[in-house]
Amino acid sequence: MGIGMGMARDSRKAAREAPPDEGACCCSVEAVVSVDERGQMVLPKDIREKAGIKPGDKLAIVTMKQGGEVCCVSMIRVEALAGMVKGMLGPVMKEIF
């Protein structure tokens, strides 16, 4: 194990143990997964349970780019994404029609 691995593990442990701060970033490292030769990965059981993700649920994959390259990959429940789109487009569409 390199020096970086120990530091990363220590900072993840500190992030889990620290009390939530309303002004702090809402992101944290929850798990590290590997991509297999078929491009598949497993979302760990404890993460699925925390998020209430069950077999058959649909998740949208959302990417963010910085400098033209993907720097972040996120998953959002399709139902939540549909609600966000309706919330943003609904008022605009009412004004148009």
Helices and strands as residue ranges (DSSP letters): H 3-17, H 45-51, E 59-66, E 69-77, H 78-96
